[in-house]
């Protein structure tokens, strides 16, 4: 064994082989002995080399598909012995409704909102198990519930913060709902109070609360398709004034907040979409909370494309642009409830560009109900003009006929 690199014998008689290769193949026996001799060899054992699973086809990092459509995600692996490929949704214990076909691909037919999330493909044989993950984004749905709701008790107030869930492919807004917990409420069901959250914010200060009383808080997300589920309910009690102290007087002067817009916004075309880059604001007197990206198409109205860009980022990739269109982008910074002026505007033409599906659908130029109303109005106006023209022609013809008859009558009287 000393002539084989990486081979060694433990005190208990076991052989340790550091690297498995063709030298390992063969039949082995073990012979124990001491000063009195040996009782003979052990039964022979055969060593075979097997290959752990290795992926031949990996799923992409992300998939975007409309709800109700079909989505197929490939995943394949080889090994010796051949591995078994399985799929599961990360963090889910119930039935997902997805199927696995004969090629080990994950099939959603049709895709539903509950299948949104991270999916894991695992290849397993007798040697080892390997896995890879992919994210499935279901577009065209109401928002998903927000997560990590936390409540910071303050003096007669509470600061509510959360992490947004997936927006379903549309811009989403948030509202905070709260209600006091009373042992004997005046009515059988106490009412919840809702407060709208400013655009781009992921926290809200709820004021004018009763001291040392428990309140329940929850956050609701909404987009143009409707409301998502309420978040988990968090219970907290705001602090009251200390008994031995006097409430502090409000400051005589208010601090002025400086927040200049982001600088040097630029756009560059890449193989995956348009890469926007910028410099942070030159002046800000409070810590930045993040950025919001705004867009408009073909000189239309401005829409918020992404309002949750972290303050540490100075670039963002925008896929999913429509071919042969003209876009304008601008950026605003926000710090808490303060929002800066827009940055400089950059123009992007997608003539000849490849298009890629995006996390958030781009705003349409005109909603379908409005477009239908415009087309209907144009058709009605056209029909009205045609009828008016026909009526005018008929009236002119009748008047010409009456004039001609009058002239003929006069000619007859003169002849007589």
C-alpha positions as CSV (number, residue, x, y, z in Angstrom):
1,X,0.0,0.0,0.0
2,X,2.9,2.4,0.6
3,X,3.6,2.4,-3.1
4,X,0.1,3.7,-3.9
5,X,-0.2,7.5,-3.4
6,X,-3.1,8.4,-1.1
7,X,-3.6,4.9,0.3
8,X,-3.3,4.3,4.0
9,X,-4.3,1.8,6.7
10,X,-6.1,2.9,9.9
11,X,-5.3,1.3,13.3
12,X,-8.5,-0.6,13.1
13,X,-7.5,-2.2,9.8
14,X,-9.6,-0.1,7.4
15,X,-8.1,1.0,4.1
16,X,-8.4,4.8,3.3
17,X,-8.2,5.7,-0.4
18,X,-8.0,9.4,-0.9
19,X,-8.9,9.5,-4.6
20,X,-10.9,6.9,-6.4
21,X,-9.6,5.9,-9.8
22,X,-9.0,2.8,-11.9
23,X,-6.3,1.6,-9.5
24,X,-9.0,1.0,-6.9
25,X,-10.9,-1.6,-9.0
26,X,-10.5,-5.2,-7.9
27,X,-11.1,-7.8,-5.2
28,X,-9.9,-7.3,-1.7
29,X,-9.3,-9.6,1.3
30,X,-8.3,-8.8,4.9
31,X,-5.9,-11.1,6.9
32,X,-5.7,-10.4,10.7
33,X,-2.6,-11.7,12.5
34,X,-0.6,-11.4,15.7
35,X,2.4,-13.1,17.3
36,X,0.6,-16.4,17.3
37,X,-0.3,-16.3,13.7
38,X,-3.6,-15.9,11.8
39,X,-7.0,-17.5,11.5
40,X,-7.1,-16.9,7.8
41,X,-8.4,-14.4,5.3
42,X,-11.7,-12.7,5.3
43,X,-14.3,-13.2,2.6
44,X,-13.4,-11.3,-0.6
45,X,-15.0,-8.0,-1.4
46,X,-15.2,-6.3,-4.8
47,X,-14.7,-2.6,-5.2
48,X,-16.5,-0.9,-8.1
49,X,-16.3,2.7,-9.3
50,X,-19.7,4.5,-9.6
51,X,-20.4,8.0,-10.9
52,X,-22.3,10.5,-8.8
53,X,-25.2,12.3,-10.6
54,X,-24.3,15.3,-12.8
55,X,-26.8,17.6,-14.6
56,X,-26.9,17.4,-18.3
57,X,-29.7,20.0,-18.6
58,X,-30.2,22.6,-15.9
59,X,-33.3,24.9,-15.6
60,X,-32.9,28.6,-16.1
61,X,-32.6,30.8,-13.0
62,X,-36.1,32.4,-13.6
63,X,-39.2,31.6,-15.6
64,X,-42.0,34.1,-16.3
65,X,-45.4,33.0,-17.6
66,X,-49.0,34.2,-17.6
67,X,-51.4,32.5,-15.3
68,X,-53.5,29.8,-17.0
69,X,-50.9,29.0,-19.7
70,X,-48.6,26.0,-19.9
71,X,-45.0,26.1,-18.6
72,X,-42.4,23.3,-19.0
73,X,-39.1,23.5,-17.1
74,X,-36.4,21.0,-18.2
75,X,-34.1,19.1,-15.9
76,X,-32.0,16.0,-16.7
77,X,-29.0,14.2,-15.2
78,X,-26.7,11.2,-15.8
79,X,-24.7,9.0,-13.5
80,X,-23.8,5.4,-12.7
81,X,-26.2,4.0,-11.7
82,X,-28.7,6.3,-13.6
83,X,-30.1,8.8,-11.1
84,X,-33.7,9.5,-10.2
85,X,-34.8,13.1,-10.8
86,X,-37.5,14.6,-8.6
87,X,-39.1,18.0,-8.2
88,X,-40.4,19.9,-5.2
89,X,-41.5,23.4,-4.3
90,X,-39.2,24.9,-1.7
91,X,-41.1,25.7,1.5
92,X,-44.3,23.9,0.5
93,X,-45.6,20.7,2.1
94,X,-49.0,20.3,0.3
95,X,-49.8,19.2,-3.3
96,X,-48.5,21.6,-5.9
97,X,-50.6,20.4,-8.9
98,X,-47.5,20.2,-11.1
99,X,-46.5,17.0,-13.0
100,X,-43.2,15.5,-14.1
101,X,-43.0,14.1,-17.6
102,X,-40.9,11.2,-19.0
103,X,-38.0,13.6,-19.6
104,X,-37.9,14.6,-15.9
105,X,-39.2,18.1,-16.9
106,X,-41.6,19.9,-14.6
107,X,-44.9,20.6,-16.3
108,X,-47.5,23.2,-15.2
109,X,-50.7,22.7,-17.2
110,X,-52.3,25.2,-16.5
111,X,-50.1,27.5,-14.4
112,X,-51.8,28.8,-11.3
113,X,-51.0,31.6,-8.8
114,X,-50.1,29.1,-6.0
115,X,-47.3,27.6,-8.1
116,X,-45.3,30.9,-7.9
117,X,-42.1,30.4,-6.0
118,X,-38.8,28.6,-5.9
119,X,-38.7,25.0,-7.3
120,X,-35.9,22.5,-6.7
121,X,-34.8,19.7,-9.0
122,X,-32.9,16.8,-7.3
123,X,-30.9,14.0,-9.0
124,X,-30.2,11.0,-6.7
125,X,-28.4,7.7,-7.0
126,X,-26.6,5.3,-4.7
127,X,-23.5,7.5,-4.7
128,X,-24.8,11.0,-4.0
129,X,-27.5,13.6,-4.5
130,X,-27.2,16.9,-6.3
131,X,-29.8,19.7,-6.7
132,X,-30.5,22.9,-8.5
133,X,-33.2,25.6,-8.1
134,X,-35.2,27.9,-10.3
135,X,-37.8,30.6,-9.7
136,X,-41.2,30.6,-11.3
137,X,-43.0,34.0,-11.6
138,X,-46.7,33.8,-12.4
139,X,-47.9,37.0,-14.2
140,X,-51.4,38.4,-14.4
141,X,-52.5,37.7,-10.8
142,X,-53.3,39.7,-7.7
143,X,-50.4,40.4,-5.4
144,X,-48.9,37.9,-3.0
145,X,-48.9,38.5,0.7
146,X,-46.2,40.7,2.2
147,X,-43.8,39.0,4.6
148,X,-41.6,39.8,7.6
149,X,-44.1,42.3,9.1
150,X,-42.6,44.0,12.1
151,X,-43.9,46.6,14.5
152,X,-41.7,49.1,16.4
153,X,-43.6,50.5,19.4
154,X,-43.1,54.3,19.8
155,X,-44.5,57.0,22.0
156,X,-48.3,56.9,21.3
157,X,-47.4,55.5,17.8
158,X,-46.0,52.5,16.0
159,X,-43.8,52.1,13.0
160,X,-44.9,49.2,10.7
161,X,-42.4,47.7,8.2
162,X,-42.6,44.8,5.8
163,X,-41.1,43.1,2.8
164,X,-43.3,43.1,-0.4
165,X,-44.4,39.9,-2.0
166,X,-44.5,39.4,-5.8
167,X,-46.7,42.0,-7.5
168,X,-48.3,39.6,-9.9
169,X,-46.8,41.5,-12.9
170,X,-48.5,44.8,-12.1
171,X,-47.7,47.9,-10.0
172,X,-48.9,47.3,-6.4
173,X,-49.8,49.6,-3.6
174,X,-50.0,48.9,0.2
175,X,-52.3,49.8,3.0
176,X,-51.8,49.2,6.8
177,X,-54.8,47.9,8.8
178,X,-55.0,48.1,12.6
179,X,-57.5,47.7,15.4
180,X,-57.3,47.9,19.2
181,X,-57.7,44.8,21.3
182,X,-60.5,45.5,23.9
183,X,-61.6,43.0,26.5
184,X,-65.3,44.1,26.2
185,X,-65.8,45.8,22.9
186,X,-68.9,48.0,22.5
187,X,-70.0,45.9,19.5
188,X,-69.8,42.3,18.7
189,X,-67.2,43.0,16.0
190,X,-64.6,45.8,16.3
191,X,-63.7,47.7,13.2
192,X,-60.4,47.8,11.5
193,X,-58.9,51.2,10.4
194,X,-56.9,51.3,7.1
195,X,-54.2,53.8,6.1
196,X,-52.7,54.2,2.6
197,X,-49.0,53.8,2.3
198,X,-47.1,56.4,0.1
199,X,-45.9,55.1,-3.2
200,X,-42.5,53.5,-3.0
201,X,-42.5,53.1,0.8
202,X,-42.3,49.8,2.7
203,X,-43.0,51.3,6.2
204,X,-45.7,53.5,7.7
205,X,-45.9,55.4,11.0
206,X,-49.3,55.0,12.7
207,X,-49.9,57.8,15.1
208,X,-52.5,58.9,17.7
209,X,-52.7,55.5,19.4
210,X,-53.7,54.9,23.0
211,X,-50.8,54.2,25.3
212,X,-50.2,50.7,26.8
213,X,-53.1,49.2,24.8
214,X,-52.6,46.2,22.5
215,X,-53.2,46.8,18.8
216,X,-53.3,44.3,16.0
217,X,-51.6,45.3,12.7
218,X,-51.7,43.7,9.2
219,X,-50.6,44.8,5.7
220,X,-52.6,44.4,2.5
221,X,-51.2,44.6,-1.1
222,X,-53.4,45.6,-4.1
223,X,-52.8,45.9,-7.9
224,X,-55.2,46.5,-10.8
225,X,-56.5,43.0,-10.7
226,X,-57.5,43.2,-7.0
227,X,-56.3,42.6,-3.5
228,X,-53.9,39.9,-2.3
229,X,-54.2,38.1,1.0
230,X,-53.6,40.0,4.3
231,X,-50.3,39.5,5.9
232,X,-49.9,37.7,9.3
233,X,-51.4,39.7,12.2
234,X,-48.8,41.3,14.6
235,X,-49.8,42.5,18.0
236,X,-48.0,45.3,19.8
237,X,-48.6,48.1,22.3
238,X,-47.4,51.7,21.9
239,X,-45.5,53.3,24.7
240,X,-47.0,56.0,26.9
241,X,-45.4,59.0,28.7
242,X,-43.3,58.1,31.7
243,X,-45.1,58.9,34.9
244,X,-42.2,60.9,36.5
245,X,-41.4,63.0,33.5
246,X,-43.0,65.7,31.4
247,X,-43.6,65.2,27.7
248,X,-40.8,67.0,25.8
249,X,-41.7,70.3,24.0
250,X,-41.6,70.2,20.3
251,X,-38.4,71.7,18.8
252,X,-38.5,75.4,17.9
253,X,-36.9,74.8,14.5
254,X,-37.6,72.1,12.0
255,X,-34.7,70.4,10.2
256,X,-34.6,71.1,6.5
257,X,-34.3,67.9,4.4
258,X,-32.0,67.9,1.4
259,X,-32.5,65.2,-1.2
260,X,-31.2,65.9,-4.7
261,X,-32.1,63.7,-7.6
262,X,-29.9,60.8,-8.9
263,X,-27.2,61.8,-11.3
264,X,-25.9,60.8,-14.7
265,X,-28.6,58.3,-15.7
266,X,-27.4,56.4,-18.8
267,X,-28.7,53.4,-20.8
268,X,-26.8,50.7,-22.6
269,X,-28.2,47.8,-24.7
270,X,-27.1,44.3,-23.6
271,X,-28.0,40.8,-24.8
272,X,-30.5,40.5,-21.9
273,X,-32.2,44.0,-22.2
274,X,-31.4,47.6,-21.4
275,X,-28.9,48.3,-18.6
276,X,-29.5,51.5,-16.7
277,X,-26.7,53.0,-14.7
278,X,-26.6,56.1,-12.5
279,X,-24.7,58.0,-9.7
280,X,-26.2,58.5,-6.2
281,X,-27.7,61.9,-5.3
282,X,-25.0,64.5,-4.7
283,X,-26.8,65.9,-1.5
284,X,-28.9,64.1,1.0
285,X,-29.3,64.9,4.7
286,X,-31.0,61.6,5.7
287,X,-30.1,58.0,4.8
288,X,-31.4,56.9,1.4
289,X,-34.1,54.2,1.4
290,X,-33.9,53.3,-2.3
291,X,-34.9,54.3,-5.8
292,X,-37.9,54.1,-8.0
293,X,-37.7,53.7,-11.8
294,X,-40.3,55.4,-14.0
295,X,-41.0,54.8,-17.6
296,X,-43.2,56.1,-20.4
297,X,-43.7,54.6,-23.9
298,X,-44.1,56.7,-27.1
299,X,-44.6,60.0,-25.2
300,X,-47.4,58.5,-23.1
301,X,-47.9,59.0,-19.4
302,X,-45.3,58.2,-16.8
303,X,-45.6,54.9,-15.0
304,X,-43.7,53.4,-12.1
305,X,-41.8,50.3,-13.4
306,X,-39.9,49.4,-10.2
307,X,-40.3,51.2,-6.9
308,X,-38.1,48.9,-4.7
309,X,-34.6,49.3,-6.0
310,X,-32.2,49.1,-3.0
311,X,-30.2,52.2,-2.1
312,X,-26.9,50.3,-2.6
313,X,-27.6,49.7,-6.3
314,X,-26.4,52.0,-9.0
315,X,-27.6,49.9,-12.0
316,X,-30.7,47.9,-13.0
317,X,-31.4,45.6,-16.0
318,X,-34.8,46.3,-17.8
319,X,-35.9,43.3,-19.9
320,X,-39.2,42.8,-21.5
321,X,-39.3,45.9,-23.8
322,X,-41.6,45.8,-26.8
323,X,-39.9,45.7,-30.2
324,X,-39.9,48.8,-32.4
325,X,-41.0,51.2,-29.6
326,X,-39.6,54.4,-28.1
327,X,-39.1,54.5,-24.3
328,X,-38.1,57.2,-21.9
329,X,-36.7,56.4,-18.4
330,X,-36.0,58.5,-15.3
331,X,-35.2,57.8,-11.7
332,X,-36.2,59.2,-8.4
333,X,-34.6,58.7,-5.0
334,X,-36.5,58.5,-1.7
335,X,-35.5,58.6,1.9
336,X,-38.3,57.6,4.2
337,X,-41.3,59.6,3.1
338,X,-39.2,62.1,1.2
339,X,-39.0,61.8,-2.6
340,X,-36.4,63.6,-4.8
341,X,-37.1,65.4,-8.1
342,X,-36.7,63.1,-11.2
343,X,-33.2,62.6,-12.6
344,X,-32.3,63.3,-16.2
345,X,-34.3,61.4,-18.8
346,X,-32.7,58.8,-21.1
347,X,-34.3,57.7,-24.4
348,X,-34.2,54.1,-25.6
349,X,-35.4,52.8,-29.1
350,X,-36.0,49.1,-29.3
351,X,-35.9,48.8,-33.1
352,X,-34.3,45.5,-33.9
353,X,-33.7,44.6,-30.2
354,X,-34.4,41.1,-28.8
355,X,-37.2,41.1,-26.2
356,X,-37.0,39.2,-22.9
357,X,-39.9,38.6,-20.4
358,X,-39.6,40.8,-17.3
359,X,-40.6,40.5,-13.6
360,X,-43.0,43.4,-13.9
361,X,-45.0,43.9,-17.1
362,X,-44.5,47.2,-18.8
363,X,-47.6,49.5,-18.8
364,X,-49.8,49.4,-21.8
365,X,-50.4,52.5,-23.9
366,X,-54.1,52.4,-23.5
367,X,-56.3,50.0,-21.4
368,X,-58.6,47.8,-23.4
369,X,-61.9,49.2,-22.0
370,X,-60.8,52.8,-23.0
371,X,-59.6,51.6,-26.4
372,X,-63.0,49.9,-27.0
373,X,-64.8,53.1,-26.0
374,X,-62.7,55.2,-28.4
375,X,-63.3,52.8,-31.3
376,X,-67.0,52.7,-30.6
377,X,-67.2,56.4,-30.5
378,X,-65.4,56.8,-33.8
379,X,-67.8,54.2,-35.4
380,X,-70.9,56.0,-34.0
381,X,-69.6,59.4,-35.3
382,X,-68.9,57.9,-38.8
383,X,-72.4,56.4,-39.0
384,X,-74.0,59.7,-37.9
385,X,-72.0,61.6,-40.6
386,X,-73.2,59.2,-43.3
387,X,-76.9,59.5,-42.2
388,X,-76.6,63.3,-42.1
389,X,-75.2,63.4,-45.6
390,X,-77.9,61.0,-47.0
391,X,-80.6,63.2,-45.3
392,X,-79.2,66.4,-46.9
393,X,-79.1,64.8,-50.3
394,X,-82.7,63.6,-50.0
395,X,-83.8,67.1,-48.9
396,X,-82.0,68.8,-51.8
397,X,-83.5,66.3,-54.3
398,X,-87.0,67.0,-53.0
399,X,-86.5,70.8,-53.1
400,X,-85.2,70.6,-56.7
401,X,-88.2,68.5,-57.7
402,X,-90.7,71.1,-56.2
403,X,-88.9,74.0,-57.9
404,X,-89.0,72.2,-61.3
405,X,-92.8,71.5,-60.9
406,X,-93.4,75.1,-60.1
407,X,-91.6,76.2,-63.2
408,X,-93.5,73.8,-65.4
409,X,-96.8,75.1,-63.9
410,X,-95.9,78.7,-64.7
411,X,-95.0,77.7,-68.3
412,X,-98.3,76.1,-68.9
413,X,-100.3,79.2,-67.7
414,X,-98.3,81.5,-69.9
415,X,-98.9,79.2,-72.9
416,X,-102.6,79.3,-72.3
